[in-house]
Amino acid sequence: MTRLRVALDVLPLAGEVTGVGRFCAGLVGALVEHDEVELRGYAVARRATSATAAPAEALGVRVRTWRAPTRLANAVWALADLPPVEWLVGPVEVVHGTNFVVPPAARAGRVVTVHDLTAWRYPELCAPASLAYPRLVGRAVRRGAFVHVPSSFVRDELSELLGLGAERIRVVPHGVDAPARPFPARPDATTSRRPRSAPYVLALGALEPRKDLPTLVRAFAELARAHADLELVVAGPDGWGAPAFAAAVAASGVAGRVVRLGYLEEEARQSLLGGALVLAYPSLYEGFGFPPLEAMAAGVPVVATAAGAVPEVVGDAAELVAPGDFEAMAAALARVIDDAALRAKLVEAGHVRASSFTWASAAGSMMELYRVAAIDRRAP
């Protein structure tokens, strides 16, 4: 059997890995188990080095880097079909842009992953670099790219906005392992942090406006009145929502019980997640929602907002509240903490729900999409 040569953008695996990086790690880790595919990674960044390629290479993927500003490359690709990806990785049948941007190709079929439509729906919640995504995705679609989305929610939104037929959009949900599949640590990785001695509500995610962590801080301030030993632990990389988060903590009246840990490498992150009393996910909008799924796989109950695709991901295995409603969030957290029967019910339902999301299934579905994209590119 001829192996299908697929080039993937592995840049999201470098540096501080967020949700897109977790998607890349899980997908690549499962795809390398398929004998019928040959993966070739690429990464475009101003300071691309061997360290940029190292996480993907640790998974068994050969990586080519291009030292160029990512924004500049994106700006060029939004206007022209040069340079094609084959200049960087050699001949391939398919190129997969794993993070909203797929480079032009001379002969290869193209697939672009659209994780959510924040840049379309809520540009005020976006960092400046993300505002280019609508133009880049639009051009890729007009030039024949297939679109991969992680949820039916995003598919429906994208179809409405771009007028794209169902045959050009494929829903392939992300996976999760129990425990979650680790991705390779950076050379400077540290796993020295351990779970807290006090009980804690945990939030995982970058400090950006879309995650709405200030609302969680307000909810925790309400919750803390009746739970004197409880802490709120927030772990994730800094982002442009950090000032609003700091202001919310300062105004909460319980600043001494809000613990900010910053970015964690995988072992420390999983240890922290496993020790949590409950995971809180107060997001305003999501195209999928990794932390709730990871919590369910780890046996941790979840309180989340019914934002975007979150209800689609968690099903009946989480307590859901309206986005932005700190009182409802506080009440739901209190119910889960105080009601042992409810906690047990959510944990059991969470295990069942999480078991339906596997990277092996995701990789199999992505292979089907790659074959379709390769054939479509060769068609007259």
CORHU-V988060 format. One record per run of one state. SS is the DSSP state (h for helix, s for strand, l for the rest). FROM is the first residue (numbers start at 1). LEN is the number of residues. If there is no record, write none. Layout:
# CORHU-V988060
{{SS | FROM | LEN} {SS | FROM | LEN}}
This chain:
# CORHU-V988060
{{l | 1 | 3} {s | 4 | 6} {l | 10 | 1} {h | 11 | 3} {l | 14 | 5} {h | 19 | 13} {l | 32 | 5} {s | 37 | 9} {l | 46 | 4} {h | 50 | 9} {l | 59 | 3} {s | 62 | 6} {l | 68 | 2} {h | 70 | 8} {l | 78 | 8} {h | 86 | 4} {l | 90 | 4} {s | 94 | 4} {l | 98 | 11} {s | 109 | 5} {l | 114 | 4} {h | 118 | 4} {l | 122 | 1} {h | 123 | 3} {l | 126 | 2} {h | 128 | 15} {l | 143 | 3} {s | 146 | 4} {l | 150 | 2} {h | 152 | 11} {l | 163 | 3} {h | 166 | 3} {s | 169 | 3} {l | 172 | 28} {s | 200 | 5} {l | 205 | 4} {h | 209 | 3} {l | 212 | 1} {h | 213 | 12} {l | 225 | 6} {s | 231 | 5} {l | 236 | 6} {h | 242 | 10} {l | 252 | 3} {h | 255 | 3} {s | 258 | 5} {l | 263 | 3} {h | 266 | 9} {l | 275 | 3} {s | 278 | 4} {l | 282 | 8} {h | 290 | 8} {l | 298 | 4} {s | 302 | 4} {l | 306 | 4} {h | 310 | 5} {l | 315 | 4} {s | 319 | 3} {l | 322 | 4} {h | 326 | 13} {l | 339 | 1} {h | 340 | 15} {l | 355 | 4} {h | 359 | 20} {l | 379 | 2}}
